[in-house]
Amino acid sequence: MSASFRLIDVRREDCIDYVTLNRPDVRNAVNDAVIAELTQWAEAASADRELRMAVLSGVGKTFCAGADIDWMSRIVDHDQEAHLHDAWALARLFTRLDALPVPLVAGSTARRSVAGSGWWPSVTLPWPPRTRCSGSPR
């Protein structure tokens, strides 16, 4: 992936994209810029025939604290049209994540806050698995 991002890190290893929210100073809280970057990544990933899986995680102790309070305080006085624009941008992101042709798994071992729980319907499994299996199932 050739795109350059400021607030998310994307690292490709073999056929897996590791997508990391990189705003630990605000517990990886989401704002309009994060939404735009993740949407851009998801759109590119959907067309990437080499990609087989994506892992979503966050830097630091918390995966995602939810919406960025500073961003919310700046937009509180916006008109209805601006609020609808922001809501549609977030809906577009979740739609793109849900429509990925590859599994999107939760790669975070960090705390998953209730505020950030909106992500979890878009991901399928925790990664890496907590237990490793090898050999016979007996």
N, C-alpha and C positions, 0 to 999 in steps of 0.2 A: 504494500500500500504506500503510495507516494505522498499522500496528504500530510500536511504538517499541522499539528494541533498544539494549543497552549494549555488546555485544562484536562485533557485526557492523554494518556500514553497508549500507543498501539505498538505492540511488538509481535512480529510473526516468527514463529518457530515451526519449521516444516509446514504443515497445513493447518496450523492453529493460530488464531489471533488472540493475543492476550490484551484485553482492553481494560485500562486502569483509570479510574477517576483519580485525578491528582490535585486535590485541593485539601490536603490534610489540615491546614490552618483553620478551615471551617467545616471540618469533619466530612469533607467531600460533598457538601451541600450543593444542590443543583440550582443553576440560574439559567437565564436565556442563552448564554454562551455555551454552557455545558450541553444544554438540549440541542443546540445547533450543531456542535461538534459530534455528539453521539449520533444524531440523525445523519450527518454527512458520512460518518463511518459506516452506519448500517446500510445506507443506500449503496455505497461502494462494495460492501461485503456481500450484498445480495447478488451482485453481478460478477463476483469473483469465483470463477470455476475451480480455482486451486484450493479454496477454503473448505475445510471439513468440519470445523468446530470453532466456537469463540468462547472465551472465558472472561467474564466480567467481574472486576474486583475494585477495591479502593485502597489507596495508600493510607497507612496509619492504623489506628485502633478501631475505627468505625468505618464500615462500608460506605454508608451514605446517611446523612442526618435529615434528608428530605429537602425541602425547598430552602434556598438561601434567604435568611431573614433580612439581610441588607437589600437584596434584590426585591423582596416582597414589600419592604418599607418604601422603596423608591417608586413602585408601581401602584401603591394603594390608592392614589388619587387619579389614576388613569381613567379614561372613559370606558364605556362598555365595549366599544370596538377594539380598544387596545387589550382589554382583558380577554376578549374572545380570540384575538390573535395569539396571545400567549397560551391560552387553553388549547387551541388547535395545534400549535407547535408541539406541545407536550403529547397530545393525542397522536400526532403524526409520528413522533419518536416511538411511542409504545407500539403503534401499528407496524412500523418498520422492524422493530425488534421481534414482534410476534410473527412477522412474515419471513424472517430469515430462513433460507433454505437449509440451514445447518443448525445443530443444537447450540443454544446459548446457555452456558452453565454458570452457576455462581461460583466464582473462584475465591471468594473472600473467606478467610478464617476469622476476620474481624467481627466485632459485635454487629449484629443487624438490628438497628433501632426500629421502633415502631414507625417513626416518621419516614424512614426509607423503605418501608415494606411494600410500597407500590411497585418496586422492581420485581418482586418475587414471582408474580404471575408470568413474567416474560422470560424467566429462566427455568431450566428443566431440572438440573441436578447440582448438588454441591461438588466442587472440583478442587483439589483432588479428593477422591473418596476417603473417608476416615479410616477405612480398613482396606487392606490390600489382600486380594485373593490370588492364590496360585496353586497349581496342581489339582488334585482330585477334590471334589466338593465334599468328600466325607471327612 
